[in-house]
Structures are given as structure tokens and as C-alpha cells.
Amino acid sequence: MSKRGRPKYDDILTPAEWRVVEAVRHGMSSRQIAVRRGISIDAVKYHVANVLQKLGLNNRTELRMWDGVARQSALSKKGSSMDKHQAMGQIGQISRTVKDIKAAREWYTNVLGLTPLFSFGDLAFFDCNGLRLFLNQCDGELPADSIIYFRVDDIRVAHEDMKSRGISFLNAPHMIHKHEDGSEEWMAFFNDPDDRPLAIMSQHKSEA
């Protein structure tokens, strides 16, 4: 007879817990996570409570700074770079907040003529000759500042290097999306001297 109950995972967290962790590290509230994942707020809180207990953390603030990576992640399987200083300079992405993501996708695609890359939920991404434009729907007042995302080769190495230079991060590197081909989108946010947000980003794909 087959055993009943949850299957065992060869990792510290279950896949569902990892998805909630990545959302928390991205700064999403329990309500936002519930809407994005299609689950109840109580389910989100249950996952967060289990994660905090497993990791020995006290609260969500500590969880946002926890830099763990899922064992099955492409980033976890990536070999450490010999160069511990990750060069920055190439801007990989700029974000812009919009009121209506559906209308914005239509306008940027058919009117402005940008090439759509991918979209999910209230997010959409476009190619601007190698620079990525990120559109994010906002239900409240639109912010004045856009976020500049700097592309790095290995986000874990860059994160540690930048911290050693006195840069204070708002969260640990976290996966924001996994494509159908297995490639992963990773980000981490920090502030400039005027407390305006900046970010580093990297893409990783498991080797065949």
C-alpha cells in the first residue's frame, strides 16, 4: 500500500513554501501573495509561520534578508564565480508603473511597437533593443521614480561583494519568476544615497 500524506522533499522547504518565501522577499503582503498564488490569506500566513519555525527566524523582516536558495534552483546549481567582484554598468531593466496593465500591454505592443517578452498577473515585460522595460500595475497613486536594474552575472556573488562595500540591501536575492524552459529571474533591491530604489538582476538556467 502506498503511503499517504505529503511527499517528502529533498530540501529544507517545500515548493509551496519556497514560492511564498520568494514573494515575501520581494516585499509582497500576505494579501498580495494570496491573490497572486490563488490561495487564502490564512494559507499564506500558515506557510510563513512554518518557514519561520523551520529556519529559526523571528519575523518576516528577518525572512526578507534570508539568502537561502532552493536546492532545485538553477542558481543553486550554478558554480561559484572565481571573480568575487561583479562588474556593474549594463542596465538590464527599467520599471514603470501603470494604472491598467491590460491597456498598457495593448498600447506598448500595438501602438508604441515594442516587442513583448512575457507577462503574468499584473506584470508585463518588453524588449527595447536589449534593454528590458518592466510594467507593473499600481492600484494607488503612481510613483514618480522608476527603478533601474543593473544586470550582473551571479547575483549571489554581487550581493556579497556589494554588502562588503557598505551597500545595505532591502532584501536578499530572490527568484521572481521561472519560465517554462526552466530559466529563472532573480533580483535584489537596495537604495541609493537619496533612498531611491535600485536593483541588481540576473538570469539563470539549469545546465542540461
PyMOL commands that set and color helices and strands:
alter all, ss='L'
color gray80, all
select helices_A, chain A and resi 15-25+30-37+41-55+60-65+74-77+101-111+155-164
alter helices_A, ss='H'
color red, helices_A
select strands_A, chain A and resi 91-98+115-120+123-128+131-137+148-151+174-178+184-191+197-204
alter strands_A, ss='S'
color yellow, strands_A
deselect
rebuild
show_as cartoon
